[in-house]
């Protein structure tokens, strides 16, 4: 047997764990975890030349099956399963009654609602693919959350139709996103609990929801981000500053809280608040110092109050306080004691 006859493409995840096997029944058993209604898995051509590798992982109700096989036909009975079939190498032709759907790696996937009819998936060449078994109720709920729709509102598109799903839309590559999610699954394939804690299942649902109706979901999502995202991020930064006002607050740290670079942080502050983040921190500290000076106990000191409000140097504090309020902090403390 030649080396080429043993070759199979890389799996979407778990490639280091899965071994090449001639056993079509082993492929059937693994794929049945995602498709309980699976009826048969039959090699095309000489069965002695058939090869397969499969591995599966379940994260809550989401089941992922990565497979690489020689040419074969898969048959399933009618069921209530929702599946997304994503090719990573090669392609698949799905026949369901009079309907024929095709997919190609990097270009398109197939979304299947098996409740309508039995189906046959035909792979006439060696291929690698990802089968994603979905909970349709959770998928619908995820889409509603993304669009901010109440549960009683009409659903924005048909989730009950078998169809080909393009894997890119106006520069957004769902293929790339799914492949990167599979890289994360690969890193923790032995630890599904870790994947669950990471929320990887939610990332799959969100990506699939966008891929199914990008022309409806992406514009609304992007508009919402453009309108509200900076306000939300600035609010987080301001809350963080208030909670850590007595601590050093460098721009690098604030960038991490903001989630973007220094220029974006500066521009967002200027647009929403009218001053730079550094100036806002200084003003917040001075206002806090004034409150504490005016309510200070008899034994309080200017130095202790300055330190407690985040000023590292007493001389800088005194100078900036006087410039802002027209009197020195020691004068305020003297008046408080009188």
Secondary structure, DSSP 8 states (H G I E B T S, - for coil): --HHHH-----SS-TTT---B--HHHHHHHHTTT-TTEEEEEESS-GGG--EEEEEEEETTEEEEEEEESSEEEEE---S-EEEEEEEESEEEEEETTEEEEEETTTEEEEEETTS--EEEEE-S-EEEEEEEE-HHHHHHHHHHHHT--TTS--SS-SS--EEEESEETTEEHHHHHHHHHHHHHHTTT-HHHHHHHTHHHHHHHHHHHHHTHHHHHHHHHHHHHHHHHHHHHHHHHHHHHHTTTS---HHHHHHHHTS-HHHHHHHHHHHTSS-HHHHHHHHHHHHHHHHHHT--TT--HHHHHHHTT-S-HHHHHHHHHHHHSS-HHHHHHHHH-
